Amino acid sequence: MIFVITGPSGCGKSTLVNRVLRDVEDIQFSVSHTTRKKRDPEEEGKDYCFISKAEFEQMIGEDKLAEWAIVHGYYYGTSRKEIEKKGAQGDLILNIDVQGAQQMMEKSKKAIFIFVVPPSFQELERRLKKRGDESPDSIKRRLEAAKKEIRHYPRFDYIVINDQLDDAAMELKSIILSTRCSLEFRKKELVPILRSFSEDL
């Protein structure tokens, strides 16, 4: 199963995803490609694959991306190869922007789409300023983008309000674990169980 996590910049989705990867077994992280510079303490190949604009545009031209978007002046995208390789091994979690999530909705009907929101616009602004790695103009652009992105919440399967981190992380983990108990997810496991009930005692 593919779990697509998105939300406005600064809502805390990356922190929540890291909690899930730490606490939930048998789930992998889809590493996105981006043209922005690496931030501390990000790691190449673990948090993102950092590539040049020319390399990214070549991937677009060769149709190697399942989704991509220009966000705050930089390219971000998910390679088809990443999804195919890791998706074949089990559950996969994507941490992508709202534009990318909307593209995935058109291509992956069986994925679970989760929208993370901050408790308020004011709190989102405080978190962006607290980062300390954004200019005032950059923060302003992100906040303006957030006002537009938040309007897309009705299209998502689940909403996680990231007010208290522990509570929000528990909600996100609960969504993943409950999905694993759905009929669609457990059909293969059910086959031998149901067969055993039809055997003569």
Helices and strands as residue ranges (DSSP letters): E 2-6, H 13-23, E 27-29, E 32-34, E 48-50, H 53-61, E 65-71, E 74-79, H 80-87, E 91-95, H 98-107, E 112-117, H 121-131, H 136-149, G 150-155, E 158-161, H 165-179, H 183-198
